[in-house]
Amino acid sequence: MALFKKRTVGKPGEWYYCLEHKKVEEGPECPAKDRFGPYAGRVEAEHAMETARERNLQWETDPRWHDAAGREEREED
């Protein structure tokens, strides 16, 4: 008996964006490695790539991650 059941079908109301097929799906149809989500609604899942770009930009420009002192410490390691 398995400890964890592999979910083969999604729950209604859970929305995902499949990176492989570049489409929105209700409930996970594709493997977890190929999708973003779950999202609360279809529209939110449709904007998954835009949301990811915005979050990446925020991270790339966040001074807490890219300060000079922290960079020098990382270069010494």
Contact map, one row per residue, 1 for C-alpha under 8 A:
11100000000000000000000000000000000000000000000000000000000000000000000000000
11111000000000000000000000000000000000000000000000000000000000000000000000000
11111000000000000000000000000000000000000000000000000000000000000000000000000
01111100000000000000000000000000000000000000000000000000000000000000000000000
01111110000000000000000000000000000000000000000000000000000000000000000000000
00011111000000000000000000000000000000000000000000000000000000000000000000000
00001111110000000000000000000000000000000000000000000000000000000000000000000
00000111110000000000000000011000000000000000000000000000000000000000000000000
00000011111000000000000000111000000000000000000000000000000000000000000000000
00000011111101000000000001111000000000000000000000000000000000000000000000000
00000000111111000000000001110000000000000000000000000000000000000000000000000
00000000011111000000000001100000000000000000000000000000000000000000000000000
00000000001111100000000001100000000000011000000000000000000000000000000000000
00000000011111110000000001110000000001111000000000000000000000000000000000000
00000000000011111000000111110000000011111100100000000000000000000000000000000
00000000000001111100000111110000001111100100100000000000000000000000000000000
00000000000000111110011110000000001110000000110100000000000000000000000000000
00000000000000011111111110000100011100000000000000000000000000000000000000000
00000000000000001111111000000000011100000000000000000000000000000000000000000
00000000000000000111110000000000011000000000000000000000000000000000000000000
00000000000000000111111000000000000000000000000000000000000000000000000000000
00000000000000001111111100000000000000000000000000000000000000000000000000000
00000000000000001110111110000000000000000000010000000000000000000000000000000
00000000000000111100011111000000000000000100110000000000000000000000000000000
00000000000000111100001111111000000000000000000000000000000000000000000000000
00000000011111110000000111111000000000000100000000000000000000000000000000000
00000000111111110000000011111000000000000000000000000000000000000000000000000
00000001111001110000000011111111000000000000000000000000000000000000000000000
00000001110000000000000011111110000000000000000000000000000000000000000000000
00000000000000000100000000011111011000000000000000000000000000000000000000000
00000000000000000000000000011111111000000000000000000000000000000000000000000
00000000000000000000000000010111111100000000000000000000000000000000000000000
00000000000000000000000000000011111000000000000000000000000000000000000000000
00000000000000000111000000000111111100000000000000000000000000000000000000000
00000000000000011111000000000111111110000000000000000000000000000000000000000
00000000000000011110000000000001011111000000100100000000000000000000000000000
00000000000000111000000000000000001111100000100000000000000000000000000000000
00000000000001110000000000000000000111110000100000000000000000000000000000000
00000000000001110000000000000000000011111101100000000000000000000000000000000
00000000000011100000000000000000000001111101100000000000000000000000000000000
00000000000011100000000000000000000000111111100000000000000000000000000000000
00000000000000110000000101000000000000111111110000000000000000000000000000000
00000000000000000000000000000000000000001111111000000000000000000000000000000
00000000000000000000000000000000000000111111111100000000000000000000000000000
00000000000000111000000100000000000111111111111100000000000000000000000000000
00000000000000001000001100000000000000000111111110000000000000000000000000000
00000000000000000000000000000000000000000011111111100000000000000000000000000
00000000000000001000000000000000000100000001111111110000000000000000000000000
00000000000000000000000000000000000000000000011111111000000000000000000000000
00000000000000000000000000000000000000000000001111111100000000000000000000000
00000000000000000000000000000000000000000000001111111110000000000000000000000
00000000000000000000000000000000000000000000000111111111000000000000000000000
00000000000000000000000000000000000000000000000011111111100000000000000000000
00000000000000000000000000000000000000000000000001111111110000000000000000000
00000000000000000000000000000000000000000000000000111111111000000000000000000
00000000000000000000000000000000000000000000000000011111111100000000000000000
00000000000000000000000000000000000000000000000000001111111110000000000000000
00000000000000000000000000000000000000000000000000000111111111000000000000000
00000000000000000000000000000000000000000000000000000011111111001000000000000
00000000000000000000000000000000000000000000000000000001111111001100000000000
00000000000000000000000000000000000000000000000000000000111111100100000000000
00000000000000000000000000000000000000000000000000000000011111111100000000000
00000000000000000000000000000000000000000000000000000000000011111110000000000
00000000000000000000000000000000000000000000000000000000000001111110000000000
00000000000000000000000000000000000000000000000000000000001101111110010000000
00000000000000000000000000000000000000000000000000000000000111111111011000000
00000000000000000000000000000000000000000000000000000000000000111111111000000
00000000000000000000000000000000000000000000000000000000000000000111111100000
00000000000000000000000000000000000000000000000000000000000000000011111110000
00000000000000000000000000000000000000000000000000000000000000001111111111000
00000000000000000000000000000000000000000000000000000000000000000111111111100
00000000000000000000000000000000000000000000000000000000000000000001111111110
00000000000000000000000000000000000000000000000000000000000000000000111111111
00000000000000000000000000000000000000000000000000000000000000000000011111111
00000000000000000000000000000000000000000000000000000000000000000000001111111
00000000000000000000000000000000000000000000000000000000000000000000000111111
00000000000000000000000000000000000000000000000000000000000000000000000011111
